[in-house]
């Protein structure tokens, strides 16, 4: 079906959409059969299709940071298991050393065999963020972790299904028993929900296998695999053309940028484009050393951020796949925070440092202003170990919170969205309040947080949560000391802020007689964990996006823009106030 001039363009488009539809169907299956809020409601998962060599073939628009890094996980498992895989085997992994991103992201990988053959023709894989996999704090995203053992269960490779038999005993050992052996750590606090979601991932992969076999039945294995490689070649050529165009517009083959994490660690990038070949070297030399905290990013995350940027800058509709990386030589300095040691803490690297990598790449390519540069990771829950070291049942909740996106040369930033490497939803107010002992006081746009310019940035949000029972609350965030940058003279977005609104107890009131509000406001910084009492609140104000260009006279100030789609107050308090006003 391939002419001398190349692949049939109609079939190329058809197969690209057929492959993407496989991933979409896997995603629908996973969402419908999962049980946790994190996967079912927040959609913090990804599904994709991989070639026999482990390269990404196609995906649906799930979580960018998952999709670019899952290929590393598939290839690692292939090296471990090779030809020993058989029909009915399913592999499970989450180790950053084995191609993972951070530990809560568990990847399930299933080989796809040719009909009546032992030949592997594809892999299906799904990656889901599980709300608790053990570690020192509920939610398994501890802002204070300094090594990977404090972040929960680490699994290099585990055959969760062996020849069609689900290994529950092994799962309990990996998820509950092993993590609890480390000082101060607990095993998975809600293994029932995690087990159920993992089974949903296994089922989603199986759905993908059925659909792949249907495509093979329709067109034959030779044609299907031929167009799989044509799709990758098409993505490669698209990126090569993009690089040539960038060099031509910039008037230089050398691009560079640097940005900083809140702790001052630099992330530096130098891009050298070979215009004749349409290739580029992306060298992160000059990036800071490994950090003691958890902002270290595995190399799979770095590649994921880069492939996301390349795909985002393309103005044609193609699947995100391994072809996007072929023209790129990504160089990461050893012993840097982008190539951390085996036991380094990494839970923040996946969700925060990755955002800064994206900021740096887009800054180097002069593509747009900085977005909020954060995912504002909030976790809370109960459980762990009692004073005698015995396991205590509990639960954990995790969510990411939206902010402002950066403006570009012809567009304003968007208000209150998840940006770049994350594509999840926030927990719905109604579901959050129904399932957990919390109440949402405020959730809306943060007026005045957007960068001002010819094209203004997007507004961040504020989210205020009251805790109805005592529990451990943690926040892991960035852009609390450094603003999201503007471009071409555009203003920067506002920094974020996390405030503990502490309810005064009777003993506190005796010491603070002049306090008439009954509360104390305490800035807890960007990374903190606090045991909050009943009635305490946490106010999270997320960063805004940077602006592009200088507006005429630059007369407008922050907060003077009007928005047609401004959010209305939501949540129990807003509904109660509206009901009272109706009488």
N, C-alpha and C positions, 0 to 999 in steps of 0.2 A: 504493500500500500504506500510505499515511499517512491516518489518519482526521482529521476536523475537530478532534478532541481532542488530536491529536499523533501521534507515531510509535507503531506497534504495539510494545508492550513485549517481546513474544516475539521479534519480528524484531530489535529493538534488541539484545537479549542474543545472539541468533544471530549477527548480523553482528559484534558486538564479539568474540565467540569465533572466528569465521572469520578475521577480520583478525589476531587474536593468533596463530592457528594458522599463518598464513603466515609470521610472524616466527619462530615456534618451528621450523618446518620449515627455514627459511633457516639458523638456528643449528645445527641438527643436521647439515645439509649441510656447513657451514663446519668444524665440529669433526671430522667424519669425513674430510674431504679435506685438511685442513691437515697440516703436518709438524712445526711447532715445538712445543716444550714449552709455550711461553707461551700459545698458542691451543688446542692440542689437549688439553693436560693441565690447565693453569691456568684455562682458559675465559675468558681476558681479551679478550672480544670482545662485540659487540652487533649485532643486526640489527633493522631496523624498516621500517615502511611509511609513506610520506608522501603527502600530497595533492598535486594539481597545483600549488598555490601554495607548496608546501614545508613546510606545517605537519605536525607529527607526528600520525599517525592512530592507530597502535597498535604495540605492541612486546610481546615476551615479557619475562619478568623477568631481563634481562641486567644490564649495568653502568649504574647510574643516572646517573653523570656523563657517559656517552656519550649516553644517550637524550635528555636534555634539551638537549644542545648540537648534536646532528647536524642539527637543523632549520636552524640558522644556516648550516651548510656547504651544505646542499641549496639554500637560497635564494641564497647567494652564487654558486653555479655557474649557477643560472638567470639571474641578472643578467648573468653573463659570456657565456653561450652562447645564451640565449634560444631563439628558434625554429630555430636552426641545428642543434640536435640531431636525429639521425636514428636509425633502427633499427640496432642493432648498436654504438652508441656507449656507452662506459663511462668515467666520469670518476674521477680520483684526486686527493685533496687531503689535506693535513695542517696547513696553515698556520693558526696561531691568528688571524691577520688575516683569514682566509677562513672563519671559523666553526669552526676546529679547537680542540682542547683543549690538547694538547702534542704535540710532533713524533712521538714513537713511535706515537701513535694515528693510523693511516692510514685514511681514509674512502674507500670505493668506492661510487659512486653510478650507478645505471642508470635511465634513463627507461623508463616502461611506456607503450606506445602502444596506442590502441584498435585492435581488429582492422580491418585493411585501411584504416588511417587514419594521418595524421601528427599526430593530436591526442594530447598527453600526458595520461594519465588518472591515473597514480600515479608515484611514484618508489620504488624499493627501494634500500636503503642498508645497508652493513655497515661497522663500524669495529672494527679489531683493533689491539691493542698489539703492535708488533713489537720483538723483544728487542734489535735493534741496527740503527740507521739512520745510523751514523757519528757524528761529533762527537769531542770531546776524550778521551772515555773509553769503554771497552767497556760495552755496555748502554744507552748513549745517555740516561742519567739522571744526568748529572754533578752532584754536590752543590756543586761549585765554580763552575758556569757563571755568567757575568755578562752574557752577551748570547746571543741566539738562535742565532747562527752557531756557537757552541760545542756546541750540542745535537744537531746532525746535519742531515740533509737537510730543507729546507723547500720544500714544493711548494704553490704557490697554486692551480694548476689544470693538470692533465695528462690528456690523453685517452689512457688506457692501452690502450683498445681503440677503434679507429676503423673504423666500418663492419664490425665483425666481425674485424678484423686486430689482433692483439696487438703492441704496439710495444715490443719488448724493447730495442731500441737506445736509445730515449728513456728507458726505465726505468733503464738503466745510467748514462746521462748524469745523470739527476736524483739517483739514489741513491748512485752511486760517485764520479763525476767531480767534480760541483759541490761537494759537502761537503768534499772533500779539498783544495780550493783555499784554505781558510782556515787561518791559522797554527795549528799544533798539532793540527789536526783530521784525521780520517781519513774516508774514505767508508765505506759499509756494509761491515762486516767479514765478513758471511756472506750475500752477495746471493742465493745459491742458495736458501736457506731462505726468505728474504723474498719472492723471486719466486714460489716455490711457494705460500706463504700468500696472496699477493695474487691469484693465479689461483683459489685456493679461495674467496676473497671474491667474485670475479667470478662464479664458478659458483653461489655461494649466492644472489647477487642474481638470477641467471637462474632459479633454482628458485622464487624468490618471484614472478617474472613469470608463470611457468607456472601457479602456484596462483591468482594474481589473475585471469588469463584464465578459469580454471575457474569462479571465483565469478561473473564477468560472464556466462559462458555459462549458468549456472544461474538467475540472477535478472534479467539485463539491466543494461546500464551505468547507466541512469537511476536504478534502484532502489538499486544498489550505491553510487553517489555520494551519493544522497539520505541513506542511512543512515550514510555516512561523516560527513556534517555533523551528523546527529542525535547521533551518539556524542560528537562534540566539544561540542555544546550541552549534553548530559547532564553531561559533566565540568565544564563552566563553571558550571552550576547547582549542582552538588555543592559546588564550592569557595565559591560565594557563600553557600550555607547554612552551610558551615563557618565562614566569617568572621563571619556574624551570631551564630552560637552562641558563638564565642570572645569576641566583644565583650560578649555577655550574661553569660557566666560570669565574665569578668574585671571586670565592672562599669565598664569604661572602653573608650573607642574608641582610646586611645593606648597602645601597647606599645613597650617599648624594651629593648635589651640591648647589651652590649659584651663582647668577649673579645679575647685577645691572642695573637699568634704568639710563639714562643720568643724572637725578637729584640726583642720589645716593641712591634711594630707593632699598633695597634688595628684591630679590625674592628667598626664601630659600626652599629647598625640602629635606626631609628625606624619603627614601623608605625602608620599612621593608618587606621582602619577606618571606612568609611561604612556604617553598619548598615542604612540604608534600601535602599541599592543592593546591598549584599553585595559591596562592592569594597574595595580597600585600596591605599594607597601605601606601598611599602617603600623607605625612603630610607636609603642607606648613607653619608650625609654624616657626616664625622668619622672615616672610615676613613683609615688611614695612607697616606703617599705611596708612590710606586713604590719598590721596594727594589733594591739593587744586585745581590742574588742572584737566585735563580730562583723565589721564592715569589709572584711576580706572577701573577694569574689573569685570563685573557681574559674579556670580558663574557659570552661564551657559557657559560663555566663557572659564572659567578654565576647566570645564569638556570637552568642545569641543577640547581644546588644548591637553588634556591628551588622549582622545580617538583617536585623530589623530596620536599621537606618538605611541600608542600601535599598531594601524593598520599599520603604516609605518614600524615598526620593524618586522612585520610578513613577512615571505618569502613564503607565500602561497596566492593564489588568492581567497579571500572571500569578500563579500560585507561588507562595513563599517556598523555596526549595533549595537544595544544596548547590544548585547552579549559581546562585547569587554570590557564593563565597569563592568560586573557582578563580576569578581574576584577582583575588586579594591575598596578599601575604601578610598575615597578622603576626606581629612580633611582640611578645610580652616578656619584659625583663624578669629574670629569676629573682626570687626572694622579695618580690614586690607584693603589694596588697592584691594585685591581679593574678598572682601565681603563688598562693600561700602554701605553707607547709601542711603536711598531712593531717595534723591535729588542730589546725587553726579554726577558730569560731567563724562561721560564715553566714549565719541566718540573716544578718542585715545586708550582706553583700549582694544577695540575690534580689532584694526588694528596694535597696537604697543606692548602693554603689553602682548598680546597673543603670539607674536613672542618670547618675552623673556621667557615666560612660557615654550614654546617648547624648546628653547635653554637649559633651566635648566633641563627639563626632559631628553632630549637626552644626556646632559652632565652627569647626574647621571647614566644613563644606558651605558655610554661610547660608544655611537652609532656612532657619527660623530662630526666633528668640527662645530663651529657656522657658520650659513649662515649670510647673511647681517643683519638679525634681525630687519628689518624695511620694511615698505611698501611705504615710501616716498609719503605721501598723499598730492597731489597738488589740490587746488581748486581755481577757479577764476570766476568772474561774476559781474553782476550789479543788481541794484534794491534794494528794501527795503522800507524805509520811507523817505519822504521829511522833511524839517525843521518844517513843521506844523504837522507832525506825520501821514500824509496821505500815504497810500500804493502806491508804485511806481512799475509798472511792470518791470520785469527784467528776468534774467536767471542765471543759475549756471552750471559750468562744474567741474567734479571731475575725477581724474585718480590716479592710483598707478603706481609706477615706479620700474622697475626691479633692481636687484643687483646681487652679487655673491653668489653662494651656497657653503656650507662647504664641505670639502673633507672627505673621510672615509678611513677605513683600506685597501681598495683595489681600490679606485677610486679617480680621481681628481674632484674638484668642477666644477660646470657648470657656464659659463659666462652669465651675463645679463638675468637672469630668475626671475620670481616671485617665492618665496620660501615658503614652509611650509603652513601656515594657509590661504594663498591666492592662487588662481589658475586662476586669471583673466588675461586678455590681457591689454596691454597699448593702449591708443587711437592711431589709425593709423594716420600717418602724413597727408596723403592726406585728410582724412575725417575731422581731427581736423582743418586743415587750410581752408577747404571749409565751415565748419559750424560756425566757431568762428573767431573773429578778432585777430588772432595770426599767427605767423610765426615761424617755427622751424629752428634755425640756425645750431644746432648740435644735433645728436643723435647717439651715438656709444659707444663702450667699453672704459672703463676708464683704460688705460694701467698702470700697476704697483700697482693696488689696491688689488690684490689677495695675500693671505698669501702664504709664500714660505715654502716648505717642501718636503718630499718624495712624498707625494700626495698633490699637490698644490690646493689652494682654487680657486673659480671662480672670475672673474673680475666683478667689478661693472660697471655702465654706467654713461655717462654724457648726460644731456639733457638740451639744452639751448633754451628758448622760448622768442620771442619778442612779446610785446603787442602793437597792432596797434591802440588801443583806450584806454583811461584811464579806469582803472577798479581795483577792490579790488582783491588782490592776496594773498593766504594763503598757508603755508606749515606746515605740521604736520609730524615730522620725529624723528627718534631715531638713536643711534649709531653715534652721532656727537661729543661725548666726551669720549666714551669708544669703543674700538675696538672689533670686533667679534673674539672670542678666537680660538686659534689653540689647537690641542690635540697631546699628545705623542711627545712634542717638536716642533711641527709644528708652523710656524709663524702665527701671527694674520692678519686678513684682515684690510685694511685701513678704517679709519673713513670716514663718509660722510661729505659733506659741501654744504651749500646753499648760493649763492652769488647773490646779487642784483647789476646788471650792470646798474647804473643810468645814463641816458643821461643828460648831462649838458644843462640847459636852458641858454638863453642869460644873465640873471641876475647872474647865477652861473659862467659863463665864466669871467665876470668882476672881480669876487672875486678869481678866480683861473686861472690866466693868463698863468701859466706855464704848465697847463694840455693840452697836445697835442693830446690826444686820444679822447677827447670830452665826456669821461665817467668817472665815479667813481665806483670802486668796493667796495661793502659793504657786509660784512658777516652778515647775518641776524639771524644766529643761527638755531637751530633745529625746533623751534616752533615760528612762526611769521606770522603776517598779515601786508601787506604793500599796500597802494594805489599807484599803479604804473601809471606813465604817458605814453603818446604815445611815443613809441620808447625805453622805458625801457625794460631790459631783465632780466630773472632769469635763472641762471645756477645752476642746481642740479647735484651734483656728489654723486652717491650712494655708500654705503660701499661694499667692497669685502668680500669673504668668507675666513674662517680660513683654515689652512693647517693641514694635519695629518702626523706626523712622521718627522724625520730629514733625509734629503737627504744626500748622501755620500759627505762628505767634506763641505756640506751646502755652496757651492761655488756660486750658482746662486743668483742673486739679483732680486728684484721686477722688472718686466717689461722685463726680459730676456727670458721668455717663448714665444714660437711661437704657434699660433692657426690656425688650418686649416680652421676654419669657422669664421674667423674675419669678423665683420660687415663692410659693405661699407657705406660711408656717404649717408644720405638720406635727403629728404626735398627740399623745393623750392630753397634754396641757392645752394645746391649741384647740383640740376638739371640745374640751371642757369649757374653755373660754367662749368659743363660738356658741355652744349650747346655752350658756348663761346669758349671752348677749341677745339671744333670740327671744327671751322672756321679757 
